[in-house]
Amino acid sequence: MDEVPEEEIVHRQLDTERDEPVTMIAELVAELEGVRHDDLKTTYEHLDHVLSEIFSNPPVPEAQVEVTFTYEGYRVTVEQDGSAQFVKV
């Protein structure tokens, strides 16, 4: 994969204690796009169980788990500590 210039990466920190991590993803993408999060496609059925599991039963820190997926025109990477990166594709 090509290296993305740092200025094109949007960094955010997700609240790992929140019940619905996929809602946070939708809210952040909506913020980046200047729309309401409920105007975007739902992510729940595809991603919720994956992100919820990483945050509720995190692997040992040495595992350095991250999940990368595309959502609403953004390549999103979420790490087990809640760090998230958004890159417009």
Residue pairs with C-beta under 8 A, 6 or more apart in sequence:
4 87
8 87
8 88
9 85
9 86
9 87
10 32
10 85
10 86
10 87
11 83
11 84
11 85
12 28
12 84
12 85
12 86
13 82
13 83
13 84
14 21
14 24
14 25
14 55
14 78
14 82
14 83
14 84
15 24
15 82
16 55
16 58
16 81
16 82
17 55
18 24
20 44
20 48
20 52
21 48
21 51
21 52
21 55
21 78
22 43
22 44
22 47
22 48
22 51
23 37
25 43
25 47
25 51
25 71
25 76
25 78
25 84
26 37
26 38
26 40
26 42
26 43
26 71
27 37
28 84
28 86
29 37
29 40
29 71
29 72
29 74
29 76
29 86
30 36
30 37
30 39
30 40
32 74
32 86
32 88
33 40
33 72
33 73
40 72
41 71
41 72
43 71
47 67
47 69
47 71
50 67
51 67
51 78
54 65
54 67
54 78
54 80
55 80
55 82
58 65
58 80
59 65
59 80
61 80
61 81
63 80
64 79
64 80
65 79
65 80
66 77
66 78
66 79
66 80
67 77
67 78
68 75
68 76
68 77
68 78
69 75
69 76
70 76
70 89
73 88
73 89
74 86
74 87
74 88
74 89
75 86
75 87
75 89
76 84
76 85
76 86
77 84
77 85
78 84
